[in-house]
Amino acid sequence: MSNDEQFLHELEVEVDADIRLNAAGTPPEDDADWVLDPYEAQAETADLNSLKAAIEVLEGEDQPYPPAEN
């Protein structure tokens, strides 16, 4: 596995963990005074899902959409 592939794999593992924590409403370990802001949580979820999709494309796991037929 190349360094790039290893990096993408490790990043994907971290993003998946963050997505699970976000879905569970779990505060980060380093933030004792964490308060849930629904808008911020929704924005973070969208950002994490976008990042995961980008990683999958770079890894070749996500195939592009087929061309539209006219």
Secondary structure, DSSP 8 states (H G I E B T S, - for coil): --HHHHHHHHHHHHHHHHHHHHHHT---TT-TT----HHHHHHHHHHHHHHHHHHHHHHT-S--------
